Amino acid sequence: MEEYRSGKTELKYPERIKDNVHAQAFYGVVSAILDEVIPLSENRDIVADLSADITDIIKEYSKVDWTSNIDIHKKISHALDDLLYDYSDNNNWDLSFEIMDKIIDNVKTIALRRF
């Protein structure tokens, strides 16, 4: 709780996202889900890249009142689905549709609270 209040944490993030608090939030949730299906210790930097790309997608689609705009939610879901498919294909991850949907749902929940 004290770390949260002070904005500091003892967690070590990959270099790519060490100064990006939004990507760190996505990294936490994505890592927890991917840890069930890939060797996370071997993929930390790739997951960090994925988290930064997720942040870019959310920033691209967020605008005034986007949180209640279903069309924007669908566009974000589609963009995230494409991104996860590309990462899965490029890194030989066997991500099921269920895992991808779980990541997308969790990412959108975090995005709605942070952006």
Protein Blocks (a to p, Z undefined) as FASTA:
>chain_A
ZZmmnopafbdcdfklmmmmklmmmmmmmmmmmmmmpcfklmmmmmmmmmmmmmmmmmmm
gcehklmmmklmmmmmmmmmmmmmmmmmmnopacdfklmmmmmmmmmmmmmmmZZ
